[in-house]
Structure formats: structure tokens, C-alpha cells
Amino acid sequence: MLDVNASAASLLVIQNDRVVLEWYDGTHHSKKGARLVDSDSMFNLYSTRKTYVGLATAIAAVEANVPLETPVYPYVNDIPREQLGEITLRDLATKTGAKYFGDRRIEREELAGKIIETITGLTIAELIADRVLNPVQLNRTEWVTSPKENLVCDYQADGKYASVRIESNEGHERNLYTNSLDLGLWGNLHLNKGVINGQRLLPEAVFKLYDQLQSEEGSSKRLFGWYHEEHWYYATGAAGCHCIVLPEYHAVGVRMLNRYTDNYIEDQLLFNQTLLNCLEDAASVVHRSE
């Protein structure tokens, strides 16, 4: 936290479906009277939100039986076909090709939202709330449209002043806030491939699509919002909110910050490797004691 001059930080680790580490430190901003960080503190996920857009995309594709190779133009009514070209659902799922579309130059996430709403009748936020947030009671996850006391301010605008990001509730913009536990449970949902407390929450076919995409694309691209490496897959955001899934150890790690380092890639990999080392050491101790 001190290395990046953040005012707020938290760590959380889930292993074998239970929380084994939970830690909070700092305040919601650096001014006098700032609220202390606690388990209710909600951080802005920024690009980590792309895993939520990715899951909504996968659910829509699977349940409507729409192959990833399908061009998106039939599902978009307000952008001319010639401006969309032959971009497919796979391109959106892998963040490939053009980043902006149409006269308003909307981003991939908003384009995905248009397609998801055409297929399902729901926005990204509505679909994720209906299928995940409400059933799992992730009550500290929200696309924020008005200020709240438990929102952690961050320093992304110019690095000097803390602020919160207020945008639409549709699910594609950079205003997804969550607390550490909800993000950990989000990672655990992916680790368990849609099964929570022994019950299947999402179709198995959704996570077979994840596996198919990884098998076909390898680790060179972000897949449904996740980066894949040999021992883990992870998602990270501009202010330092980070979620890593380590299948070998049936573990999920969350690190929250409200200001990020300039050493963006190095920081991500250092956190990932440090958590892996800790899990390896803990497993070694257990093995020796048996």
C-alpha cells in the first residue's frame, strides 16, 4: 500500500471454498475524517469488470446457442453493418480487432452489452444480477449510479484527487464497485465452474465454452476478461483491484488498492507468484506433518 501511495488496501484468500485470510487497512481517501477500510468497503474494479461482461457474453451465447464465430451485426440495430464489418462474438470475447465502433466510438464492452440485451432482453448488469449476484447474495457488488458512504475513492483521474466514478447501471461502464469478499466469491464461482455450495448455478456449457476458448486461443489474449498463465488465471484493474484463481490449490486471491503502480505488469505477476509461493509452502508443511 505504501509503495504505491494508496490510502486503502485489503487482502482476501479463499481456499477449498472457505475464507482463510481477510485483512483490511487504510482509509477511503487521504483527507481528514475519511472512513476506515473494512469488510463493507467497495472498490472500483475498472478493467476487472471485464470478467463480468465476459460471463454475461458466455451465458447469452450458450443459452441462445449462438456460436462464437457469429458476426455481431445482426444483433446491433444502431450501428451500420459497414462500421461493424465481420467482427464476431469471438473477437469481443478475446478483445481482438477494433476497440471502438460506430460514430460514437463505443468500446467493446458497450457493443457486447447491445448484443447481450438483444439476445436475452437484459442488460449486462441485469443478467449478472439475475443469474449470479442475487442467488449468491453478493450484496456488495453494484454498478454505482449515486454516491454511497462505503465506496472507496480512488486516484485515477489525475493522481492527485480522490474521487468515485458514477455512470449508468447498464453494466458496461467503469463504475462497477465491489467489496473484497464478493470479488473472492466471484473468482470462486469461476474456479468451481458455476457450482456454489454443491449446487449448479450456471450451465456447465458456459464453462466448457471458457475451456474451449482457452484451448483454441492459448494464453496470448484476455479471454472473457481473464489472463491465463501456467499456474493461474487472473483479472486486474487500473486502480489495483486484482483477482487470481489458482486451480491446483483450489484457491482464489483478492488484492484491493485505490491507486496503482506504474509497474503494472510486474506488480500483477509479483502478487500472483507470491500467493502461489505461500500456497506451496503451506501445502509442504501439511505434507510433512502427515
Buried (B, 14 or more C-beta within 10 A) or exposed (E): BEEBEBBBBBBBBBBEBEBEBBEBBBBBBBEEEBBEBEEBBBBBBBBBBBBBBBBBBBBBBBBEEBEBEBBBBEBBEEBEEEEBBEBBBBBBBBBBBBEEBBEEEBBBBBBBBBBBBBBBEBBBBBBBBEBBBEEBEBEBBBBBEEEEEBBBBBBBEEEEEBBBBBEBBBBBBBBBBBBBBBBBBBBBBBBBBBBBEEEEBBBEBBBEBBEEBBEEBEEEBBBBBBBBBEBBBBBBBBBBBBBBBBBEBBBBBBBBBBBBBEEEEEBBBEBBBEBBEBBEEBEEEEEEEE
